[in-house]
Amino acid sequence: MKNEGVIQNESLIFAGFKTSRFFLGGEFNYKTNLDTIAGHHALGVSATGGVNLSEKLMLFSRYDLSSSVRPEGYSDNWNYKKDYQFMILGVQYSFSRALRVSLNYQGKFPYDPAGASSQMLFLNLAFKI
């Protein structure tokens, strides 16, 4: 994207690995001149993984980091009020191919000390028709 001579660019790298026993994935994302504003760079990191403890039971997790980059001469990241870390930790049980239930913890932690963190516990049901 380009606006008044400022070019926004996005770079993304992903790697993943999966076997019948476990899976791992990771992603790195870097954006320059976000919203075509010079110097407003941002990055994101995500990681996910899981392990099958048995044919029906799986542990899983996810971690996300979203951060703006501190411009030269500034004391804080330019968008620190929206920068955060997010995580999910959970367990899933499969009754059949059509029915799964999972219990998971989700937490969001902002970088801004005045920002409110959130921590929640979810019980999810999945039905395939």
Backbone torsions as a table, in degrees:
resi	resn	phi	psi	omega
1	MET	NA	146.6	-178.5
2	LYS	-140.3	135.5	178.9
3	ASN	-147.3	119.1	179.3
4	GLU	49.2	44.9	176.2
5	GLY	83.0	-5.0	178.5
6	VAL	-98.6	123.7	-177.4
7	ILE	-103.7	129.0	173.7
8	GLN	-95.1	130.7	-179.4
9	ASN	-127.7	146.7	177.2
10	GLU	-130.4	131.6	176.5
11	SER	-120.1	139.3	-176.3
12	LEU	-139.9	135.2	175.3
13	ILE	-128.4	131.7	178.1
14	PHE	-132.3	142.3	173.0
15	ALA	-140.9	141.0	179.5
16	GLY	-146.7	155.6	179.4
17	PHE	-146.7	135.3	-178.0
18	LYS	-142.0	135.6	171.2
19	THR	-128.2	-178.6	177.4
20	SER	-70.9	-17.4	-176.8
21	ARG	-96.4	-35.6	-176.6
22	PHE	-155.1	168.3	173.7
23	PHE	-141.3	149.9	176.6
24	LEU	-139.6	143.7	176.2
25	GLY	-150.5	148.7	178.3
26	GLY	-147.2	147.7	-177.9
27	GLU	-142.8	141.0	173.7
28	PHE	-127.1	131.3	-177.2
29	ASN	-130.8	131.3	179.2
30	TYR	-132.8	127.1	179.7
31	LYS	-118.7	132.1	175.7
32	THR	-104.5	145.1	176.8
33	ASN	51.8	50.5	-178.4
34	LEU	-54.2	137.3	-175.7
35	ASP	57.6	28.8	-178.6
36	THR	52.0	41.0	173.7
37	ILE	-111.0	117.3	-175.9
38	ALA	-57.0	131.6	177.2
39	GLY	86.3	-6.0	179.0
40	HIS	-92.1	83.6	-179.8
41	HIS	-98.3	151.0	-179.5
42	ALA	-143.9	153.1	177.2
43	LEU	-136.5	156.4	177.4
44	GLY	-141.4	142.2	177.1
45	VAL	-130.6	133.5	176.7
46	SER	-133.5	142.1	175.0
47	ALA	-139.4	140.5	178.5
48	THR	-139.5	152.5	179.5
49	GLY	-164.8	162.5	178.1
50	GLY	-162.8	156.7	177.5
51	VAL	-137.4	134.0	177.1
52	ASN	-85.5	112.6	178.7
53	LEU	-78.4	-27.4	175.1
54	SER	-155.3	-174.2	179.4
55	GLU	-64.5	-24.7	-175.0
56	LYS	-113.2	-14.7	-172.3
57	LEU	-116.9	129.0	-178.8
58	MET	-134.9	139.5	168.8
59	LEU	-100.4	140.1	-179.5
60	PHE	-142.9	159.7	179.2
61	SER	-152.8	160.7	175.3
62	ARG	-151.0	143.5	176.6
63	TYR	-135.3	133.1	177.1
64	ASP	-129.2	139.7	173.7
65	LEU	-126.4	126.1	176.5
66	SER	-124.3	120.2	-174.0
67	SER	-144.3	138.6	169.5
68	SER	-86.4	160.8	-176.4
69	VAL	-99.4	139.1	-179.2
70	ARG	-73.7	116.5	177.2
71	PRO	-68.1	151.8	179.1
72	GLU	-58.2	131.6	179.1
73	GLY	90.2	-4.1	179.6
74	TYR	-101.7	151.8	179.3
75	SER	-89.5	-19.2	179.9
76	ASP	-130.7	163.1	171.5
77	ASN	-62.8	147.4	-172.6
78	TRP	-64.8	-25.7	-175.9
79	ASN	-126.4	35.9	-172.0
80	TYR	-60.1	-23.3	179.1
81	LYS	-68.9	-17.6	177.5
82	LYS	-110.7	0.8	178.4
83	ASP	-78.3	141.8	-176.1
84	TYR	-160.0	168.5	168.0
85	GLN	-119.6	145.0	-178.2
86	PHE	-137.7	139.9	177.8
87	MET	-142.3	151.1	174.8
88	ILE	-131.6	133.6	173.3
89	LEU	-132.7	130.9	-176.8
90	GLY	-159.7	174.6	176.7
91	VAL	-132.0	140.3	-179.0
92	GLN	-127.6	136.7	176.1
93	TYR	-119.4	130.6	179.2
94	SER	-104.7	113.0	176.1
95	PHE	-73.5	-36.1	178.8
96	SER	-161.7	-178.3	176.3
97	ARG	-63.9	-25.2	-175.2
98	ALA	-95.8	-12.2	-174.5
99	LEU	-138.5	121.9	177.4
100	ARG	-133.6	150.6	174.5
101	VAL	-133.4	141.1	177.5
102	SER	-137.1	146.6	173.8
103	LEU	-116.8	124.5	-178.3
104	ASN	-145.5	150.9	175.9
105	TYR	-99.4	136.4	175.8
106	GLN	-130.8	129.6	179.5
107	GLY	-132.2	137.1	176.6
108	LYS	-122.5	127.5	-173.8
109	PHE	-127.6	107.1	-178.8
110	PRO	-76.4	153.5	174.7
111	TYR	-74.2	-31.2	-179.9
112	ASP	-66.9	118.6	-179.6
113	PRO	-58.9	-25.7	179.1
114	ALA	-83.7	-11.4	-179.1
115	GLY	-75.6	150.4	-178.7
116	ALA	-90.6	127.2	173.6
117	SER	-82.1	160.1	176.9
118	SER	-133.0	137.9	177.3
119	GLN	-134.5	124.9	-174.8
120	MET	-136.9	155.0	175.3
121	LEU	-116.6	129.3	-177.1
122	PHE	-119.2	143.9	168.9
123	LEU	-119.4	114.8	-175.7
124	ASN	-114.6	141.5	173.6
125	LEU	-118.5	137.4	176.9
126	ALA	-124.1	126.7	177.3
127	PHE	-117.9	128.0	173.3
128	LYS	-104.3	132.2	-179.5
129	ILE	-107.4	NA	NA
